[in-house]
Amino acid sequence: MSYEQLENNKVYLNGVVTQEPEFSHEVMGEGFYDFILDVNRLSGQTDRIPLTISERLMGDDHISLGATLGVYGQLRSYNRVVGDRSKLVLKVFVRELGLGDESNPNFIEIEGYVCKPTIFRTTPFGREICDVLLAVNRAYNKSDYIPCIAWGRNARYAETFKIGDRVLLSGRIQSREYQKGLDDGTYECRTAYEVSINKIEKCPQ
């Protein structure tokens, strides 16, 4: 992976393990495990972030339930087929373990390209919001598709973006529960993940 591909997608999280690693898949003899890290917000709410880690990175150390953990990595997207539909799944791919700036336990900085028209709207409480979907380049000609949400002044600025614009932004990864209506008329509780934008700028092409 090139330096640019390492620098265009950077995540740091510091939280508590609330689901121990479970085997996910194997690539060329290397096993990968999924687990959950709970990261507290200043407001007291908690974001439950899914992560993937290599068995080689874990080594002989067991990531135990309730342990405090700091991780560096990248936010990646995967397509999972559910029935006859494809679902976008977001996970943090852990590249390194270690504590960083504990005063900012949930930080992400990504640089990518707007790949879908932005959606600007106002909530019933009058808050201005803009949804931005970024395509972030990865090795082997792959891209991660990262949903982002801007608020207030940032939302008004993001509304002006066009498909193909290169954007640099920073913020935090947030989890959000919602009710999904099913075909049989019932509802199912699901969790969505997105980047809540703190700073955003359009880069020269």
Phi and psi restraints in degrees (value plus and minus 20) as a CYANA .aco file:
   2 SER   PHI     -93.8   -53.8
   2 SER   PSI     144.8   184.8
   3 TYR   PHI     -79.5   -39.5
   3 TYR   PSI     -61.1   -21.1
   4 GLU   PHI     -81.9   -41.9
   4 GLU   PSI     -60.3   -20.3
   5 GLN   PHI     -93.4   -53.4
   5 GLN   PSI     -40.3    -0.3
   6 LEU   PHI    -100.0   -60.0
   6 LEU   PSI     -54.7   -14.7
   7 GLU   PHI    -106.6   -66.6
   7 GLU   PSI     -37.2     2.8
   8 ASN   PHI    -106.8   -66.8
   8 ASN   PSI     -18.7    21.3
   9 ASN   PHI    -173.4  -133.4
   9 ASN   PSI      75.0   115.0
  10 LYS   PHI    -146.0  -106.0
  10 LYS   PSI     109.7   149.7
  11 VAL   PHI    -149.8  -109.8
  11 VAL   PSI     119.3   159.3
  12 TYR   PHI    -151.2  -111.2
  12 TYR   PSI     109.8   149.8
  13 LEU   PHI    -150.9  -110.9
  13 LEU   PSI     125.8   165.8
  14 ASN   PHI    -158.2  -118.2
  14 ASN   PSI      95.2   135.2
  15 GLY   PHI    -180.3  -140.3
  15 GLY   PSI    -181.3  -141.3
  16 VAL   PHI    -133.7   -93.7
  16 VAL   PSI     113.7   153.7
  17 VAL   PHI     -91.9   -51.9
  17 VAL   PSI      99.4   139.4
  18 THR   PHI    -135.2   -95.2
  18 THR   PSI     -21.3    18.7
  19 GLN   PHI    -166.1  -126.1
  19 GLN   PSI     100.1   140.1
  20 GLU   PHI     -85.7   -45.7
  20 GLU   PSI     133.7   173.7
  21 PRO   PHI     -77.1   -37.1
  21 PRO   PSI     113.0   153.0
  22 GLU   PHI    -141.9  -101.9
  22 GLU   PSI     120.7   160.7
  23 PHE   PHI     -78.5   -38.5
  23 PHE   PSI     112.9   152.9
  24 SER   PHI    -130.1   -90.1
  24 SER   PSI     -77.1   -37.1
  25 HIS   PHI    -184.1  -144.1
  25 HIS   PSI     156.0   196.0
  26 GLU   PHI    -152.8  -112.8
  26 GLU   PSI     117.7   157.7
  27 VAL   PHI    -149.7  -109.7
  27 VAL   PSI      96.3   136.3
  28 MET   PHI      30.5    70.5
  28 MET   PSI      26.2    66.2
  29 GLY   PHI      61.2   101.2
  29 GLY   PSI     -20.2    19.8
  30 GLU   PHI    -124.3   -84.3
  30 GLU   PSI     102.3   142.3
  31 GLY   PHI    -105.5   -65.5
  31 GLY   PSI     125.2   165.2
  32 PHE   PHI    -145.5  -105.5
  32 PHE   PSI     123.7   163.7
  33 TYR   PHI    -146.4  -106.4
  33 TYR   PSI     125.7   165.7
  34 ASP   PHI    -125.5   -85.5
  34 ASP   PSI     122.6   162.6
  35 PHE   PHI    -172.5  -132.5
  35 PHE   PSI     153.7   193.7
  36 ILE   PHI    -137.0   -97.0
  36 ILE   PSI     116.1   156.1
  37 LEU   PHI    -139.3   -99.3
  37 LEU   PSI     104.8   144.8
  38 ASP   PHI    -111.4   -71.4
  38 ASP   PSI     104.7   144.7
  39 VAL   PHI    -139.8   -99.8
  39 VAL   PSI     103.6   143.6
  40 ASN   PHI    -100.1   -60.1
  40 ASN   PSI     123.9   163.9
  41 ARG   PHI    -114.4   -74.4
  41 ARG   PSI     145.1   185.1
  42 LEU   PHI     -83.3   -43.3
  42 LEU   PSI     -47.7    -7.7
  43 SER   PHI     -93.7   -53.7
  43 SER   PSI     -31.5     8.5
  44 GLY   PHI      79.5   119.5
  44 GLY   PSI     -34.7     5.3
  45 GLN   PHI     -91.7   -51.7
  45 GLN   PSI     143.8   183.8
  46 THR   PHI    -145.3  -105.3
  46 THR   PSI     114.5   154.5
  47 ASP   PHI    -119.2   -79.2
  47 ASP   PSI     107.9   147.9
  48 ARG   PHI    -120.8   -80.8
  48 ARG   PSI      85.5   125.5
  49 ILE   PHI    -124.3   -84.3
  49 ILE   PSI     105.4   145.4
  50 PRO   PHI    -101.5   -61.5
  50 PRO   PSI     118.5   158.5
  51 LEU   PHI    -150.8  -110.8
  51 LEU   PSI     135.8   175.8
  52 THR   PHI    -143.8  -103.8
  52 THR   PSI     113.9   153.9
  53 ILE   PHI    -156.2  -116.2
  53 ILE   PSI     125.0   165.0
  54 SER   PHI     -98.4   -58.4
  54 SER   PSI     125.6   165.6
  55 GLU   PHI     -83.0   -43.0
  55 GLU   PSI     -48.1    -8.1
  56 ARG   PHI     -89.4   -49.4
  56 ARG   PSI     -53.2   -13.2
  57 LEU   PHI     -94.0   -54.0
  57 LEU   PSI     -55.1   -15.1
  58 MET   PHI     -89.7   -49.7
  58 MET   PSI     -55.1   -15.1
  59 GLY   PHI      40.2    80.2
  59 GLY   PSI    -156.9  -116.9
  60 ASP   PHI    -108.6   -68.6
  60 ASP   PSI     -25.1    14.9
  61 ASP   PHI    -102.5   -62.5
  61 ASP   PSI     106.3   146.3
  62 HIS   PHI    -110.7   -70.7
  62 HIS   PSI     107.4   147.4
  63 ILE   PHI    -101.1   -61.1
  63 ILE   PSI      85.4   125.4
  64 SER   PHI    -115.3   -75.3
  64 SER   PSI     135.5   175.5
  65 LEU   PHI     -81.8   -41.8
  65 LEU   PSI     110.3   150.3
  66 GLY   PHI      69.7   109.7
  66 GLY   PSI     -25.6    14.4
  67 ALA   PHI     -94.7   -54.7
  67 ALA   PSI     124.4   164.4
  68 THR   PHI    -106.3   -66.3
  68 THR   PSI     111.6   151.6
  69 LEU   PHI    -158.6  -118.6
  69 LEU   PSI     117.2   157.2
  70 GLY   PHI    -130.9   -90.9
  70 GLY   PSI     114.5   154.5
  71 VAL   PHI    -155.8  -115.8
  71 VAL   PSI     126.0   166.0
  72 TYR   PHI    -133.4   -93.4
  72 TYR   PSI     122.2   162.2
  73 GLY   PHI    -195.1  -155.1
  73 GLY   PSI    -172.6  -132.6
  74 GLN   PHI    -156.7  -116.7
  74 GLN   PSI     125.2   165.2
  75 LEU   PHI    -106.7   -66.7
  75 LEU   PSI     100.0   140.0
  76 ARG   PHI    -142.0  -102.0
  76 ARG   PSI     135.6   175.6
  77 SER   PHI    -138.0   -98.0
  77 SER   PSI     128.8   168.8
  78 TYR   PHI    -159.2  -119.2
  78 TYR   PSI     128.1   168.1
  79 ASN   PHI    -116.5   -76.5
  79 ASN   PSI     103.3   143.3
  80 ARG   PHI    -136.0   -96.0
  80 ARG   PSI     106.7   146.7
  81 VAL   PHI    -102.8   -62.8
  81 VAL   PSI     101.2   141.2
  82 VAL   PHI    -141.5  -101.5
  82 VAL   PSI      87.7   127.7
  83 GLY   PHI      47.2    87.2
  83 GLY   PSI    -142.6  -102.6
  84 ASP   PHI    -124.5   -84.5
  84 ASP   PSI      -4.0    36.0
  85 ARG   PHI    -142.8  -102.8
  85 ARG   PSI     135.9   175.9
  86 SER   PHI    -125.7   -85.7
  86 SER   PSI     109.5   149.5
  87 LYS   PHI    -133.9   -93.9
  87 LYS   PSI     113.7   153.7
  88 LEU   PHI    -100.6   -60.6
  88 LEU   PSI     101.3   141.3
  89 VAL   PHI    -132.7   -92.7
  89 VAL   PSI     110.1   150.1
  90 LEU   PHI    -129.3   -89.3
  90 LEU   PSI     114.0   154.0
  91 LYS   PHI    -165.0  -125.0
  91 LYS   PSI     131.1   171.1
  92 VAL   PHI    -108.6   -68.6
  92 VAL   PSI     102.1   142.1
  93 PHE   PHI    -109.3   -69.3
  93 PHE   PSI      95.0   135.0
  94 VAL   PHI     -97.9   -57.9
  94 VAL   PSI     106.4   146.4
  95 ARG   PHI    -126.5   -86.5
  95 ARG   PSI     -42.8    -2.8
  96 GLU   PHI    -178.9  -138.9
  96 GLU   PSI     125.6   165.6
  97 LEU   PHI    -123.5   -83.5
  97 LEU   PSI     125.1   165.1
  98 GLY   PHI     131.2   171.2
  98 GLY   PSI     129.7   169.7
  99 LEU   PHI    -101.0   -61.0
  99 LEU   PSI     119.8   159.8
 100 GLY   PHI    -140.6  -100.6
 100 GLY   PSI    -148.9  -108.9
 101 ASP   PHI     -99.3   -59.3
 101 ASP   PSI      78.5   118.5
 102 GLU   PHI     -90.3   -50.3
 102 GLU   PSI     -35.3     4.7
 103 SER   PHI     -95.8   -55.8
 103 SER   PSI     -34.0     6.0
 104 ASN   PHI    -151.8  -111.8
 104 ASN   PSI      58.2    98.2
 105 PRO   PHI     -99.3   -59.3
 105 PRO   PSI     -20.4    19.6
 106 ASN   PHI    -163.6  -123.6
 106 ASN   PSI      75.0   115.0
 107 PHE   PHI    -153.3  -113.3
 107 PHE   PSI     115.4   155.4
 108 ILE   PHI    -158.9  -118.9
 108 ILE   PSI     120.3   160.3
 109 GLU   PHI    -152.9  -112.9
 109 GLU   PSI     103.6   143.6
 110 ILE   PHI    -153.9  -113.9
 110 ILE   PSI     131.3   171.3
 111 GLU   PHI    -148.6  -108.6
 111 GLU   PSI     104.5   144.5
 112 GLY   PHI    -178.1  -138.1
 112 GLY   PSI    -186.9  -146.9
 113 TYR   PHI    -138.9   -98.9
 113 TYR   PSI     114.5   154.5
 114 VAL   PHI     -83.1   -43.1
 114 VAL   PSI     103.0   143.0
 115 CYS   PHI    -139.3   -99.3
 115 CYS   PSI     -11.5    28.5
 116 LYS   PHI    -175.1  -135.1
 116 LYS   PSI     125.6   165.6
 117 PRO   PHI     -74.2   -34.2
 117 PRO   PSI     115.4   155.4
 118 THR   PHI     -88.2   -48.2
 118 THR   PSI     133.3   173.3
 119 ILE   PHI    -142.5  -102.5
 119 ILE   PSI      93.1   133.1
 120 PHE   PHI    -121.9   -81.9
 120 PHE   PSI     116.9   156.9
 121 ARG   PHI    -173.6  -133.6
 121 ARG   PSI     148.7   188.7
 122 THR   PHI    -142.9  -102.9
 122 THR   PSI     112.9   152.9
 123 THR   PHI     -94.7   -54.7
 123 THR   PSI     145.7   185.7
 124 PRO   PHI     -79.1   -39.1
 124 PRO   PSI     -40.3    -0.3
 125 PHE   PHI    -113.0   -73.0
 125 PHE   PSI     -14.9    25.1
 126 GLY   PHI      69.0   109.0
 126 GLY   PSI     -13.2    26.8
 127 ARG   PHI    -100.0   -60.0
 127 ARG   PSI     114.7   154.7
 128 GLU   PHI    -108.2   -68.2
 128 GLU   PSI     110.8   150.8
 129 ILE   PHI    -153.5  -113.5
 129 ILE   PSI     124.3   164.3
 130 CYS   PHI    -156.6  -116.6
 130 CYS   PSI     107.4   147.4
 131 ASP   PHI    -111.1   -71.1
 131 ASP   PSI     111.8   151.8
 132 VAL   PHI    -149.7  -109.7
 132 VAL   PSI     108.9   148.9
 133 LEU   PHI    -128.0   -88.0
 133 LEU   PSI      99.4   139.4
 134 LEU   PHI    -127.0   -87.0
 134 LEU   PSI     118.5   158.5
 135 ALA   PHI    -118.6   -78.6
 135 ALA   PSI      97.8   137.8
 136 VAL   PHI    -130.7   -90.7
 136 VAL   PSI     101.7   141.7
 137 ASN   PHI     -84.9   -44.9
 137 ASN   PSI     122.5   162.5
 138 ARG   PHI    -152.7  -112.7
 138 ARG   PSI     149.7   189.7
 139 ALA   PHI     -81.8   -41.8
 139 ALA   PSI     142.2   182.2
 140 TYR   PHI      41.1    81.1
 140 TYR   PSI      15.5    55.5
 141 ASN   PHI      39.1    79.1
 141 ASN   PSI      11.1    51.1
 142 LYS   PHI    -122.3   -82.3
 142 LYS   PSI     143.4   183.4
 143 SER   PHI    -158.3  -118.3
 143 SER   PSI     127.7   167.7
 144 ASP   PHI    -123.1   -83.1
 144 ASP   PSI     115.9   155.9
 145 TYR   PHI    -126.4   -86.4
 145 TYR   PSI      90.5   130.5
 146 ILE   PHI    -132.4   -92.4
 146 ILE   PSI      94.4   134.4
 147 PRO   PHI     -95.9   -55.9
 147 PRO   PSI     113.4   153.4
 148 CYS   PHI    -149.8  -109.8
 148 CYS   PSI     134.2   174.2
 149 ILE   PHI    -153.5  -113.5
 149 ILE   PSI     109.7   149.7
 150 ALA   PHI    -131.2   -91.2
 150 ALA   PSI     132.7   172.7
 151 TRP   PHI    -146.3  -106.3
 151 TRP   PSI     130.3   170.3
 152 GLY   PHI      35.9    75.9
 152 GLY   PSI    -146.6  -106.6
 153 ARG   PHI     -79.9   -39.9
 153 ARG   PSI     -59.6   -19.6
 154 ASN   PHI     -82.5   -42.5
 154 ASN   PSI     -55.1   -15.1
 155 ALA   PHI     -85.6   -45.6
 155 ALA   PSI     -62.4   -22.4
 156 ARG   PHI     -85.4   -45.4
 156 ARG   PSI     -56.4   -16.4
 157 TYR   PHI     -88.8   -48.8
 157 TYR   PSI     -65.5   -25.5
 158 ALA   PHI     -85.2   -45.2
 158 ALA   PSI     -47.3    -7.3
 159 GLU   PHI     -80.3   -40.3
 159 GLU   PSI     -44.6    -4.6
 160 THR   PHI    -103.1   -63.1
 160 THR   PSI     -28.1    11.9
 161 PHE   PHI     -89.4   -49.4
 161 PHE   PSI     127.0   167.0
 162 LYS   PHI    -134.2   -94.2
 162 LYS   PSI     139.4   179.4
 163 ILE   PHI     -78.4   -38.4
 163 ILE   PSI     111.3   151.3
 164 GLY   PHI      79.3   119.3
 164 GLY   PSI     -34.6     5.4
 165 ASP   PHI     -84.9   -44.9
 165 ASP   PSI     118.2   158.2
 166 ARG   PHI    -111.7   -71.7
 166 ARG   PSI     109.8   149.8
 167 VAL   PHI    -150.2  -110.2
 167 VAL   PSI     118.4   158.4
 168 LEU   PHI    -134.4   -94.4
 168 LEU   PSI     109.6   149.6
 169 LEU   PHI    -165.4  -125.4
 169 LEU   PSI     139.3   179.3
 170 SER   PHI    -158.5  -118.5
 170 SER   PSI     137.9   177.9
 171 GLY   PHI     153.2   193.2
 171 GLY   PSI    -160.0  -120.0
 172 ARG   PHI    -158.9  -118.9
 172 ARG   PSI     136.7   176.7
 173 ILE   PHI    -106.8   -66.8
 173 ILE   PSI     107.5   147.5
 174 GLN   PHI    -143.3  -103.3
 174 GLN   PSI     128.4   168.4
 175 SER   PHI    -127.1   -87.1
 175 SER   PSI     127.5   167.5
 176 ARG   PHI    -165.3  -125.3
 176 ARG   PSI     104.7   144.7
 177 GLU   PHI    -107.3   -67.3
 177 GLU   PSI     124.9   164.9
 178 TYR   PHI    -169.1  -129.1
 178 TYR   PSI     143.3   183.3
 179 GLN   PHI    -119.0   -79.0
 179 GLN   PSI     101.9   141.9
 180 LYS   PHI    -122.5   -82.5
 180 LYS   PSI     101.0   141.0
 181 GLY   PHI     -92.7   -52.7
 181 GLY   PSI     111.8   151.8
 182 LEU   PHI    -121.8   -81.8
 182 LEU   PSI     146.5   186.5
 183 ASP   PHI     -82.9   -42.9
 183 ASP   PSI     -46.6    -6.6
 184 ASP   PHI    -107.2   -67.2
 184 ASP   PSI     -12.8    27.2
 185 GLY   PHI      71.0   111.0
 185 GLY   PSI     -26.3    13.7
 186 THR   PHI    -109.2   -69.2
 186 THR   PSI     153.0   193.0
 187 TYR   PHI    -142.8  -102.8
 187 TYR   PSI     127.3   167.3
 188 GLU   PHI    -145.8  -105.8
 188 GLU   PSI     114.2   154.2
 189 CYS   PHI     -99.5   -59.5
 189 CYS   PSI     104.7   144.7
 190 ARG   PHI    -148.8  -108.8
 190 ARG   PSI     145.7   185.7
 191 THR   PHI    -140.1  -100.1
 191 THR   PSI     109.0   149.0
 192 ALA   PHI    -127.6   -87.6
 192 ALA   PSI     129.9   169.9
 193 TYR   PHI    -144.2  -104.2
 193 TYR   PSI     121.4   161.4
 194 GLU   PHI    -179.1  -139.1
 194 GLU   PSI     146.6   186.6
 195 VAL   PHI    -116.2   -76.2
 195 VAL   PSI      99.8   139.8
 196 SER   PHI    -107.0   -67.0
 196 SER   PSI      95.9   135.9
 197 ILE   PHI     -99.9   -59.9
 197 ILE   PSI     113.1   153.1
 198 ASN   PHI    -123.3   -83.3
 198 ASN   PSI     -67.1   -27.1
 199 LYS   PHI    -149.8  -109.8
 199 LYS   PSI     123.8   163.8
 200 ILE   PHI    -170.8  -130.8
 200 ILE   PSI     120.8   160.8
 201 GLU   PHI    -169.9  -129.9
 201 GLU   PSI     128.7   168.7
 202 LYS   PHI    -109.2   -69.2
 202 LYS   PSI     111.7   151.7
 203 CYS   PHI    -114.3   -74.3
 203 CYS   PSI     134.5   174.5
 204 PRO   PHI     -81.6   -41.6
 204 PRO   PSI     122.8   162.8
